[in-house]
């Protein structure tokens, strides 16, 4: 059972995906963390992320390993745990530029497909282009949405010390970059189920997705 959960930042993808995977005994993959990890590596190694050719030239260098336990999804780069440093504002502000480089997407997409193929019990994979590009044959595709205001409130709650207005502006800018890039843009697959989370609690979103997965498993 492969479940693809896509959508822009702040819609509850990570929290929902982890909880659904844990509840249903499935593996879990945060693809955004992989793009953050390669971005962190680029920044740490002084690569000019505004130069796509410089980014492309070293896209194959870092060794990125993603854990798939929904209770504690680890991620390492060249053997070092980067779970915390990849969540900084510096990485957040640069991940769209790195993610837009075709060589980076090809490298990470290949990694994601191999992880999904190796998940014996099934897997919940969350990101922005899973249902459209990475796993177009996923058993179930879900696209989470929410208003920019709701997303900004959630995200600024996660990022301590950030204000809602600047967070909202950053999210809208990120959406524009992700939706307009030439390679694998953020988009809803034609056969995806759209779930608007604006007025829903996290528990309600999880319940909704679990129901969709169970119905799919039952062949409804």
One Martini backbone bead per residue (centre of mass of N, CA, C, O) as a GRO file, in nm:
protein
  220
    1UNK     BB    1   0.088   0.042   0.029
    2UNK     BB    2   0.069   0.354  -0.140
    3UNK     BB    3   0.094   0.684   0.003
    4UNK     BB    4   0.017   1.007  -0.125
    5UNK     BB    5   0.122   1.329   0.021
    6UNK     BB    6   0.025   1.646  -0.075
    7UNK     BB    7   0.144   1.990  -0.048
    8UNK     BB    8   0.178   2.263   0.105
    9UNK     BB    9   0.289   2.443   0.343
   10UNK     BB   10   0.096   2.409   0.646
   11UNK     BB   11  -0.127   2.153   0.610
   12UNK     BB   12  -0.017   1.881   0.776
   13UNK     BB   13   0.156   1.654   0.648
   14UNK     BB   14   0.351   1.542   0.862
   15UNK     BB   15   0.158   1.486   1.098
   16UNK     BB   16  -0.034   1.309   0.937
   17UNK     BB   17   0.159   1.096   0.813
   18UNK     BB   18   0.277   0.987   1.075
   19UNK     BB   19   0.008   0.903   1.212
   20UNK     BB   20  -0.098   0.714   0.991
   21UNK     BB   21   0.141   0.520   0.984
   22UNK     BB   22   0.131   0.436   1.282
   23UNK     BB   23  -0.170   0.335   1.286
   24UNK     BB   24  -0.115   0.130   1.013
   25UNK     BB   25   0.186   0.014   0.991
   26UNK     BB   26   0.365   0.218   0.834
   27UNK     BB   27   0.572   0.374   0.660
   28UNK     BB   28   0.791   0.680   0.641
   29UNK     BB   29   0.823   0.980   0.420
   30UNK     BB   30   1.023   1.279   0.414
   31UNK     BB   31   1.101   1.459   0.136
   32UNK     BB   32   1.169   1.743   0.242
   33UNK     BB   33   1.416   1.654   0.413
   34UNK     BB   34   1.593   1.585   0.169
   35UNK     BB   35   1.605   1.872   0.052
   36UNK     BB   36   1.718   1.997   0.309
   37UNK     BB   37   1.975   1.825   0.326
   38UNK     BB   38   2.104   1.918   0.055
   39UNK     BB   39   2.098   2.216   0.129
   40UNK     BB   40   2.272   2.202   0.383
   41UNK     BB   41   2.521   2.093   0.236
   42UNK     BB   42   2.562   2.331   0.046
   43UNK     BB   43   2.597   2.547   0.264
   44UNK     BB   44   2.830   2.400   0.428
   45UNK     BB   45   3.011   2.394   0.136
   46UNK     BB   46   2.980   2.675  -0.028
   47UNK     BB   47   2.752   2.670  -0.225
   48UNK     BB   48   2.605   2.832  -0.493
   49UNK     BB   49   2.254   2.845  -0.501
   50UNK     BB   50   2.240   3.061  -0.755
   51UNK     BB   51   2.400   2.816  -0.909
   52UNK     BB   52   2.289   2.554  -1.082
   53UNK     BB   53   2.561   2.429  -1.184
   54UNK     BB   54   2.690   2.398  -0.903
   55UNK     BB   55   2.471   2.216  -0.786
   56UNK     BB   56   2.473   1.991  -1.004
   57UNK     BB   57   2.778   1.900  -0.971
   58UNK     BB   58   2.706   1.799  -0.642
   59UNK     BB   59   2.438   1.621  -0.611
   60UNK     BB   60   2.598   1.327  -0.568
   61UNK     BB   61   2.768   1.350  -0.296
   62UNK     BB   62   2.570   1.320  -0.078
   63UNK     BB   63   2.475   1.107   0.191
   64UNK     BB   64   2.137   1.002   0.209
   65UNK     BB   65   1.951   0.897   0.507
   66UNK     BB   66   1.628   0.751   0.558
   67UNK     BB   67   1.406   0.712   0.789
   68UNK     BB   68   1.077   0.508   0.841
   69UNK     BB   69   0.992   0.591   1.130
   70UNK     BB   70   0.720   0.759   1.252
   71UNK     BB   71   0.829   0.799   1.555
   72UNK     BB   72   1.150   0.844   1.422
   73UNK     BB   73   1.257   1.030   1.165
   74UNK     BB   74   1.554   0.996   1.032
   75UNK     BB   75   1.849   1.202   0.924
   76UNK     BB   76   2.138   1.169   0.709
   77UNK     BB   77   2.471   1.314   0.642
   78UNK     BB   78   2.741   1.147   0.620
   79UNK     BB   79   2.639   1.022   0.920
   80UNK     BB   80   2.488   1.281   1.009
   81UNK     BB   81   2.270   1.433   1.213
   82UNK     BB   82   2.003   1.667   1.062
   83UNK     BB   83   1.724   1.724   1.194
   84UNK     BB   84   1.778   2.020   1.299
   85UNK     BB   85   1.944   2.197   1.080
   86UNK     BB   86   1.713   2.168   0.846
   87UNK     BB   87   1.506   2.380   1.020
   88UNK     BB   88   1.613   2.634   0.938
   89UNK     BB   89   1.577   2.939   0.790
   90UNK     BB   90   1.807   2.915   0.589
   91UNK     BB   91   1.705   2.656   0.454
   92UNK     BB   92   1.413   2.744   0.391
   93UNK     BB   93   1.512   2.986   0.192
   94UNK     BB   94   1.680   2.763  -0.014
   95UNK     BB   95   1.521   2.502  -0.109
   96UNK     BB   96   1.385   2.591  -0.376
   97UNK     BB   97   1.642   2.638  -0.545
   98UNK     BB   98   1.757   2.350  -0.519
   99UNK     BB   99   1.493   2.189  -0.607
  100UNK     BB  100   1.495   2.311  -0.913
  101UNK     BB  101   1.721   2.125  -0.980
  102UNK     BB  102   1.720   1.856  -1.183
  103UNK     BB  103   1.955   1.688  -1.051
  104UNK     BB  104   1.831   1.686  -0.771
  105UNK     BB  105   1.559   1.553  -0.838
  106UNK     BB  106   1.671   1.293  -0.959
  107UNK     BB  107   1.821   1.196  -0.708
  108UNK     BB  108   1.579   1.203  -0.502
  109UNK     BB  109   1.372   1.036  -0.659
  110UNK     BB  110   1.535   0.774  -0.662
  111UNK     BB  111   1.543   0.746  -0.356
  112UNK     BB  112   1.236   0.737  -0.307
  113UNK     BB  113   1.169   0.487  -0.482
  114UNK     BB  114   1.350   0.284  -0.325
  115UNK     BB  115   1.206   0.314  -0.052
  116UNK     BB  116   0.919   0.234  -0.143
  117UNK     BB  117   1.001  -0.051  -0.261
  118UNK     BB  118   1.117  -0.151   0.037
  119UNK     BB  119   0.829  -0.139   0.165
  120UNK     BB  120   0.663  -0.405   0.288
  121UNK     BB  121   0.397  -0.262   0.441
  122UNK     BB  122   0.428   0.011   0.343
  123UNK     BB  123   0.366   0.375   0.257
  124UNK     BB  124   0.412   0.715   0.356
  125UNK     BB  125   0.433   0.987   0.122
  126UNK     BB  126   0.568   1.317   0.154
  127UNK     BB  127   0.496   1.626  -0.049
  128UNK     BB  128   0.474   1.775  -0.395
  129UNK     BB  129   0.541   1.517  -0.629
  130UNK     BB  130   0.435   1.223  -0.581
  131UNK     BB  131   0.166   1.179  -0.755
  132UNK     BB  132   0.302   1.298  -1.030
  133UNK     BB  133   0.622   1.178  -1.024
  134UNK     BB  134   0.735   0.965  -0.822
  135UNK     BB  135   0.424   0.810  -0.759
  136UNK     BB  136   0.188   0.763  -0.997
  137UNK     BB  137   0.104   0.452  -0.874
  138UNK     BB  138  -0.035   0.509  -0.634
  139UNK     BB  139  -0.300   0.393  -0.448
  140UNK     BB  140  -0.297   0.682  -0.290
  141UNK     BB  141  -0.412   1.026  -0.330
  142UNK     BB  142  -0.326   1.327  -0.147
  143UNK     BB  143  -0.447   1.675  -0.113
  144UNK     BB  144  -0.342   1.934   0.081
  145UNK     BB  145  -0.517   2.215   0.216
  146UNK     BB  146  -0.502   2.580   0.285
  147UNK     BB  147  -0.499   2.868   0.406
  148UNK     BB  148  -0.260   3.102   0.449
  149UNK     BB  149  -0.343   3.173   0.739
  150UNK     BB  150  -0.345   2.888   0.863
  151UNK     BB  151  -0.055   2.814   0.784
  152UNK     BB  152   0.090   3.047   0.930
  153UNK     BB  153  -0.005   2.979   1.216
  154UNK     BB  154   0.125   2.701   1.227
  155UNK     BB  155   0.420   2.769   1.146
  156UNK     BB  156   0.469   2.989   1.372
  157UNK     BB  157   0.430   2.778   1.598
  158UNK     BB  158   0.683   2.611   1.518
  159UNK     BB  159   0.836   2.888   1.480
  160UNK     BB  160   0.995   3.033   1.704
  161UNK     BB  161   0.952   3.390   1.682
  162UNK     BB  162   0.748   3.408   1.459
  163UNK     BB  163   0.551   3.585   1.245
  164UNK     BB  164   0.266   3.559   1.064
  165UNK     BB  165   0.315   3.755   0.831
  166UNK     BB  166   0.600   3.659   0.737
  167UNK     BB  167   0.513   3.365   0.703
  168UNK     BB  168   0.302   3.412   0.484
  169UNK     BB  169   0.492   3.538   0.275
  170UNK     BB  170   0.684   3.292   0.258
  171UNK     BB  171   0.471   3.085   0.163
  172UNK     BB  172   0.384   3.228  -0.098
  173UNK     BB  173   0.666   3.224  -0.223
  174UNK     BB  174   0.704   2.917  -0.215
  175UNK     BB  175   0.462   2.840  -0.388
  176UNK     BB  176   0.552   2.989  -0.644
  177UNK     BB  177   0.817   2.832  -0.680
  178UNK     BB  178   0.696   2.537  -0.678
  179UNK     BB  179   0.472   2.585  -0.912
  180UNK     BB  180   0.688   2.713  -1.144
  181UNK     BB  181   0.864   2.497  -1.186
  182UNK     BB  182   0.975   2.284  -1.433
  183UNK     BB  183   1.046   2.061  -1.221
  184UNK     BB  184   0.822   1.921  -1.049
  185UNK     BB  185   0.570   2.063  -0.957
  186UNK     BB  186   0.337   2.181  -0.764
  187UNK     BB  187   0.069   1.935  -0.775
  188UNK     BB  188  -0.238   1.801  -0.857
  189UNK     BB  189  -0.357   1.514  -0.907
  190UNK     BB  190  -0.621   1.395  -1.085
  191UNK     BB  191  -0.650   1.134  -0.860
  192UNK     BB  192  -0.684   1.316  -0.619
  193UNK     BB  193  -0.763   1.382  -0.285
  194UNK     BB  194  -0.911   1.661  -0.150
  195UNK     BB  195  -0.802   1.833   0.160
  196UNK     BB  196  -0.939   2.074   0.366
  197UNK     BB  197  -0.774   2.206   0.672
  198UNK     BB  198  -0.865   2.482   0.784
  199UNK     BB  199  -1.125   2.365   0.982
  200UNK     BB  200  -0.932   2.146   1.093
  201UNK     BB  201  -0.813   1.926   1.288
  202UNK     BB  202  -0.571   1.705   1.316
  203UNK     BB  203  -0.751   1.467   1.398
  204UNK     BB  204  -0.945   1.496   1.153
  205UNK     BB  205  -0.739   1.453   0.930
  206UNK     BB  206  -0.644   1.175   1.017
  207UNK     BB  207  -0.919   1.037   1.005
  208UNK     BB  208  -0.969   1.088   0.705
  209UNK     BB  209  -0.717   0.937   0.593
  210UNK     BB  210  -0.761   0.664   0.724
  211UNK     BB  211  -1.029   0.611   0.581
  212UNK     BB  212  -0.919   0.618   0.291
  213UNK     BB  213  -0.722   0.382   0.327
  214UNK     BB  214  -0.925   0.166   0.423
  215UNK     BB  215  -1.101   0.178   0.170
  216UNK     BB  216  -0.879   0.094  -0.025
  217UNK     BB  217  -0.810  -0.177   0.109
  218UNK     BB  218  -1.120  -0.277   0.069
  219UNK     BB  219  -1.203  -0.184  -0.235
  220UNK     BB  220  -1.389   0.095  -0.266
   0.00000   0.00000   0.00000
